[in-house]
Amino acid sequence: MKLHIESAGVWFPDCENGTPLNAILSNGTLPTSIWPKLAFVPPMQRRRLSPFAKIALYVAHQASEHTNNDLPMIFSSRHGDLHKTSDLLADLALNNELSPTAFSLSVHNAVAGLYSILTKNKSAINAIASGQDSLFMALIDAYARLKSGICHKVLLVHVDQALPSIYDTFKDEVQIDHAIALVLSLDESQKNAFEMKFESHKNIVNTANQMPAALNFYAWLNSKKSNLNIISTRYHWYCFKNV
């Protein structure tokens, strides 16, 4: 599979202060997340956004602000807005009434819907969750949609937050708030391109000390390395690009 990148966006802790992504990836201590301001979002709507929604909208805007088309969107997240969901579950356990707004904004495709409303984008949206492989499954979905001719460009947004502390025992990778967005096409005139293939495996892989795949992938895209290999609990992903 070969995909061309027309534009991109990224968010990770301290990125707006100019901290390089490689510094984050190599640092043993992660900086505290300070959420983006989102000046392009009207104040009344901005106040209702969770941190998860803020970083998703931030990268989506970064990647697509110079694109005039109503882009189809693929929204990818391993856990979704789990902080909001865990708060709702806590309220249920205490027999508290649930906020209808909080509930409606906790579903997996809620942020993609918010983005389509903000941008008046009426194109189709897919929402994907596939464990550690969520980003790469979204890339496969993007390639399938482009190759089939359903669309000529697609906006892919991947976002995840560090797990709420109540889920610490389930951690199987480094926990860090992050989001990336890519406008993808099959346009051969675009210089930034990569190829990808994968194979399944049944080996037991310890991924506890790995950074999330999306951050490793974005760092590789902006590096001078030609190859990237990422092993998840189910797949081995191989990526290639010209340098």
C-alpha positions in Angstrom: 0.0 0.0 0.0 1.3 3.4 -1.0 -0.1 6.6 0.4 0.8 10.3 -0.3 0.7 12.9 2.5 -0.6 16.3 1.4 -0.5 17.9 4.8 -0.2 16.9 8.5 -0.7 18.0 12.1 0.6 16.8 15.4 0.1 17.5 19.1 2.0 16.1 22.1 2.8 17.6 25.5 4.9 20.9 25.2 4.8 20.8 21.4 3.5 24.4 21.2 6.6 25.6 23.1 8.8 24.1 20.3 9.8 21.0 22.1 10.9 18.4 19.4 9.0 15.1 19.2 12.3 13.2 19.4 13.0 14.9 22.7 9.7 13.6 24.0 10.2 10.1 22.7 13.7 9.9 24.3 12.9 11.6 27.6 12.2 9.4 30.6 10.0 12.1 32.2 7.0 13.3 30.2 6.0 16.9 30.4 2.6 18.0 31.8 0.0 18.4 29.1 -1.2 22.0 28.5 -4.2 21.8 26.2 -4.3 23.9 22.9 -6.2 27.2 22.9 -8.3 26.4 19.7 -8.8 30.0 18.6 -10.7 28.8 15.5 -13.5 27.4 17.7 -16.2 29.8 19.0 -15.9 30.4 22.8 -19.3 28.9 23.7 -18.4 25.6 22.0 -14.8 25.7 23.2 -15.8 25.7 26.8 -17.6 22.4 26.4 -14.7 20.5 24.9 -12.8 17.9 26.8 -9.0 17.7 26.5 -9.4 14.7 24.2 -11.6 16.7 21.9 -9.3 19.7 22.0 -6.2 17.9 20.8 -8.2 16.0 18.1 -9.7 19.3 16.8 -6.3 21.0 17.0 -4.5 18.5 14.7 -7.5 18.2 12.3 -7.4 22.0 11.9 -3.6 22.0 11.4 -3.8 19.4 8.6 -6.9 20.7 6.8 -7.0 24.4 7.2 -5.6 25.1 3.7 -7.8 22.5 2.1 -11.0 23.9 0.6 -12.7 20.5 0.0 -15.2 18.8 2.3 -12.9 16.0 3.1 -14.1 12.5 4.1 -12.8 11.7 7.5 -11.4 8.7 9.3 -11.3 9.1 13.1 -9.1 6.7 14.9 -8.6 6.2 18.6 -7.7 3.2 20.8 -9.6 4.2 23.9 -11.8 7.2 22.8 -12.6 9.8 25.4 -12.0 7.3 28.2 -11.7 10.1 30.9 -15.2 11.3 30.1 -16.5 7.7 30.0 -14.9 6.7 33.3 -16.5 9.7 34.9 -19.9 8.6 33.6 -19.3 5.1 34.9 -18.3 6.5 38.3 -21.6 8.5 38.4 -23.5 5.4 37.5 -21.8 3.5 40.4 -22.9 6.3 42.8 -26.4 6.3 41.4 -25.9 9.9 40.2 -27.8 11.3 37.3 -25.9 11.3 34.0 -25.4 14.5 32.1 -27.0 14.0 28.6 -24.3 16.3 27.1 -21.5 14.4 28.7 -23.0 11.1 27.5 -23.5 12.3 23.9 -19.9 13.6 23.8 -18.5 10.3 25.1 -19.4 8.1 22.2 -16.5 7.1 19.9 -17.4 9.2 16.9 -18.5 12.3 18.9 -15.3 14.4 18.2 -15.5 13.6 14.5 -19.1 14.8 14.5 -18.1 18.0 16.4 -15.4 18.6 13.7 -17.9 18.2 10.9 -20.3 20.6 12.5 -17.6 23.2 13.1 -16.3 23.0 9.5 -19.8 22.4 7.9 -18.3 19.3 6.4 -21.0 16.9 5.2 -18.7 14.2 3.9 -18.7 10.6 5.3 -17.0 9.8 8.5 -15.6 6.4 9.6 -14.6 5.8 13.3 -12.1 3.1 14.1 -10.9 1.4 17.3 -8.5 -1.5 17.0 -6.3 -1.6 20.1 -2.6 -0.9 19.5 -3.2 -1.2 15.8 -5.8 1.6 15.6 -3.7 4.0 13.6 -2.5 1.4 11.1 -6.0 0.0 10.6 -7.1 3.6 9.9 -4.4 3.9 7.3 -5.7 0.6 5.7 -9.2 2.1 5.6 -7.9 5.3 4.0 -6.1 3.3 1.3 -9.2 1.2 0.6 -11.4 4.3 0.2 -8.9 6.1 -2.0 -8.1 3.0 -4.1 -11.8 2.3 -4.7 -12.3 5.8 -6.0 -14.9 6.7 -3.3 -12.8 9.8 -2.7 -9.6 11.4 -3.9 -8.4 12.8 -0.5 -9.2 11.8 3.0 -8.5 13.3 6.4 -7.2 10.8 9.0 -7.2 11.9 12.7 -5.8 9.7 15.4 -6.0 10.7 19.0 -5.5 9.1 22.5 -4.8 10.2 26.0 -3.0 8.6 28.9 -5.3 6.2 30.6 -7.2 7.4 33.7 -5.3 6.2 36.9 -8.1 3.7 37.7 -7.0 1.7 34.6 -3.3 1.7 35.4 -3.2 -2.1 35.7 -4.2 -2.4 32.0 -1.3 -0.3 30.6 0.6 -2.1 27.9 2.6 0.9 26.4 3.9 4.3 27.5 1.0 6.5 28.4 1.1 10.0 26.8 -1.5 12.4 25.4 -1.1 12.7 21.7 -2.8 13.3 18.3 -1.8 13.3 14.7 -3.7 14.2 11.5 -2.9 13.4 7.9 -4.5 14.5 4.6 -3.9 11.5 2.4 -4.2 10.8 -1.3 -2.9 8.6 -4.1 -1.6 11.7 -6.0 1.8 10.8 -7.4 2.7 14.5 -7.7 2.9 14.7 -3.9 6.5 14.3 -2.7 5.8 13.0 0.8 4.8 9.3 0.4 5.3 6.0 2.2 4.5 2.4 1.6 3.2 0.0 4.2 2.7 -3.8 4.6 2.0 -6.0 7.6 1.8 -9.6 8.8 0.1 -11.1 11.8 2.0 -13.0 14.4 1.1 -15.2 17.4 4.2 -14.5 19.5 3.8 -13.0 23.0 5.3 -9.5 22.7 6.0 -7.3 25.7 5.1 -3.8 24.6 5.0 -2.1 28.0 7.9 0.2 27.3 6.9 1.2 23.7 5.7 4.6 22.8 2.3 4.6 21.1 2.6 3.6 17.4 1.2 7.0 16.2 4.0 9.0 17.8 6.7 6.6 16.5 5.1 6.7 13.0 5.0 10.5 13.0 8.6 10.8 14.2 9.7 8.4 11.5 7.8 10.4 8.8 9.9 13.4 9.8 13.2 11.6 10.1 15.9 10.6 7.6 15.3 6.9 8.3 13.9 4.9 5.3 12.3 2.0 7.3 10.1 1.7 10.3 9.2 -1.6 12.0 6.5 -1.7 14.7 5.4 -4.8 16.5 2.1 -4.8 18.3 0.5 -7.6 20.3 -1.1 -8.9 17.0 0.8 -7.5 14.0 4.2 -6.6 12.6 4.0 -3.4 10.6 6.6 -2.4 8.0 6.8 1.1 6.6 9.1 2.4 3.8 9.9 5.8 2.3 12.5 7.4 0.1 15.0 9.7 1.9 
